[in-house]
Amino acid sequence: MTGAIRHHADALEHTTGGRAGPQDDGMALTTRRQTLGHLLVCVGCCCGQVAKGKPEVPADWLKAEWKRRTLLKHIQLSISGCLGPCDLVNVVAIAGPAGTTYVGGLTTRRHFELLLDWATQSTAGGRLLPLPPELAPGVIDRFRAPVTDEPAVAV
């Protein structure tokens, strides 16, 4: 085994007791690479599909700017497959300690510039800041409330 692979195997053994999955002792797994949040950008079946008449998602530009502004270690950026809901084109999901917010209808490059500036300001502030007011109309009430009086399933 090469040194780098052995080091990785030793680290896996140390942090998980050799297990690659959830821990049996009930303790949650932790990572040494904690971030302020995570922005997932949909480029799935509808979002960004210009050939289908949908508005562009400037994914390559966004990735380049994210890298140039050194945001990745603070707010993770993932260009994703379908996030749904497909009736609201160009959807992003912003995950952080307080939960996940979905924003849709991002039809102009300006929307993505606002997200980039928000991430830059959040990084400088050391916490996820409120989204810019210009993005508020796109915030999606993503999940419906339970229909019955039965308790919701914890995830």
Wavefront OBJ file of the C-alpha trace (Angstrom):
o trace
v 0.000 0.000 0.000
v 1.377 3.440 -0.863
v 1.886 5.988 1.887
v -1.091 8.144 0.858
v -3.446 5.169 0.643
v -2.190 3.779 3.961
v -2.673 7.206 5.564
v -6.261 7.333 4.243
v -6.940 3.809 5.503
v -5.480 4.695 8.920
v -7.633 7.832 9.050
v -10.740 5.810 8.146
v -9.917 3.263 10.849
v -9.361 6.019 13.402
v -12.489 8.062 12.634
v -14.969 5.262 11.954
v -13.481 2.238 13.662
v -13.019 0.752 10.195
v -16.685 1.165 9.253
v -17.484 3.027 6.075
v -21.098 3.703 7.047
v -23.119 5.000 10.001
v -21.697 4.283 13.400
v -23.222 1.470 15.435
v -22.843 3.365 18.719
v -25.583 5.872 17.852
v -23.136 8.757 17.544
v -23.440 10.902 14.451
v -20.553 11.011 12.033
v -18.677 14.293 11.911
v -16.411 15.808 9.330
v -13.311 17.894 9.691
v -14.529 19.950 6.738
v -17.505 21.778 8.169
v -18.887 24.649 6.137
v -21.342 27.458 6.741
v -23.727 26.005 4.203
v -24.245 24.306 0.879
v -25.697 25.696 -2.353
v -27.076 23.079 -4.716
v -27.854 24.307 -8.224
v -30.216 22.255 -10.360
v -29.307 21.510 -13.965
v -31.562 18.483 -14.233
v -34.360 17.603 -16.619
v -35.731 21.169 -16.900
v -33.460 23.674 -15.195
v -31.021 25.335 -17.546
v -32.232 23.306 -20.519
v -32.020 26.048 -23.142
v -32.755 23.534 -25.924
v -36.157 22.981 -24.274
v -36.836 26.723 -24.148
v -35.830 27.116 -20.497
v -33.598 29.928 -19.192
v -29.874 29.238 -18.868
v -28.217 28.255 -15.607
v -24.713 29.788 -15.850
v -23.120 26.796 -14.098
v -19.618 27.115 -15.588
v -19.469 30.837 -14.812
v -20.776 30.222 -11.284
v -18.194 27.496 -10.593
v -15.373 29.688 -11.896
v -16.484 32.665 -9.789
v -16.935 30.447 -6.706
v -13.368 29.241 -7.140
v -11.996 32.728 -7.887
v -13.598 34.106 -4.713
v -12.366 31.073 -2.690
v -15.853 30.331 -1.375
v -15.774 26.529 -1.576
v -14.264 25.946 1.873
v -16.966 28.150 3.392
v -20.091 27.465 1.343
v -20.055 24.255 -0.661
v -21.271 24.557 -4.264
v -22.735 21.550 -6.048
v -24.117 21.535 -9.556
v -26.817 18.922 -9.234
v -29.298 16.854 -11.137
v -33.006 17.451 -10.627
v -33.936 19.065 -7.321
v -37.602 19.553 -8.246
v -40.112 21.084 -8.379
v -39.946 21.062 -12.168
v -42.768 23.553 -12.634
v -40.489 26.281 -11.229
v -37.464 26.471 -13.481
v -33.913 27.028 -12.303
v -34.167 25.886 -8.712
v -31.470 26.057 -6.061
v -31.425 24.618 -2.565
v -29.523 26.336 0.223
v -28.772 24.065 3.163
v -27.426 25.279 6.466
v -27.711 24.770 10.203
v -31.256 26.218 10.261
v -32.567 23.954 7.478
v -32.943 24.022 3.713
v -34.436 26.818 1.639
v -35.478 26.264 -1.968
v -35.515 29.152 -4.430
v -36.905 28.856 -7.945
v -37.625 30.963 -10.966
v -34.026 32.122 -11.281
v -34.412 33.239 -14.866
v -31.698 35.868 -15.246
v -27.948 35.985 -14.732
v -28.617 38.715 -12.164
v -30.285 36.102 -9.906
v -27.091 34.049 -9.911
v -24.968 37.166 -9.346
v -27.105 37.875 -6.272
v -26.481 34.335 -4.971
v -22.747 34.738 -5.564
v -22.657 38.083 -3.756
v -24.745 36.614 -0.907
v -22.258 33.741 -0.541
v -19.330 36.177 -0.563
v -20.925 38.353 2.129
v -21.938 35.307 4.197
v -18.363 34.017 4.049
v -17.014 37.392 5.173
v -19.568 37.497 7.991
v -18.862 33.943 9.147
v -22.526 32.889 8.942
v -25.290 32.433 6.411
v -26.913 35.827 5.972
v -30.540 36.345 4.924
v -31.024 36.078 1.185
v -31.199 39.316 -0.783
v -34.745 40.751 -0.942
v -34.695 40.416 -4.749
v -34.688 36.616 -4.334
v -37.560 36.539 -1.812
v -40.295 36.142 -4.462
v -38.620 32.899 -5.557
v -38.569 31.208 -2.137
v -40.528 27.972 -2.474
v -42.827 26.446 0.121
v -41.435 23.059 -0.886
v -43.192 20.517 1.304
v -46.835 20.184 2.233
v -47.939 19.774 5.818
v -49.122 16.338 6.970
v -52.761 15.635 6.041
v -53.537 13.668 9.205
v -53.100 14.349 12.884
v -50.416 11.647 13.019
v -46.948 12.917 13.952
v -44.576 13.648 11.099
v -41.799 11.199 10.375
v -38.464 12.421 11.693
v -35.649 12.386 9.166
l 1 2 3 4 5 6 7 8 9 10 11 12 13 14 15 16 17 18 19 20 21 22 23 24 25 26 27 28 29 30 31 32 33 34 35 36 37 38 39 40 41 42 43 44 45 46 47 48 49 50 51 52 53 54 55 56 57 58 59 60 61 62 63 64 65 66 67 68 69 70 71 72 73 74 75 76 77 78 79 80 81 82 83 84 85 86 87 88 89 90 91 92 93 94 95 96 97 98 99 100 101 102 103 104 105 106 107 108 109 110 111 112 113 114 115 116 117 118 119 120 121 122 123 124 125 126 127 128 129 130 131 132 133 134 135 136 137 138 139 140 141 142 143 144 145 146 147 148 149 150 151 152 153 154 155
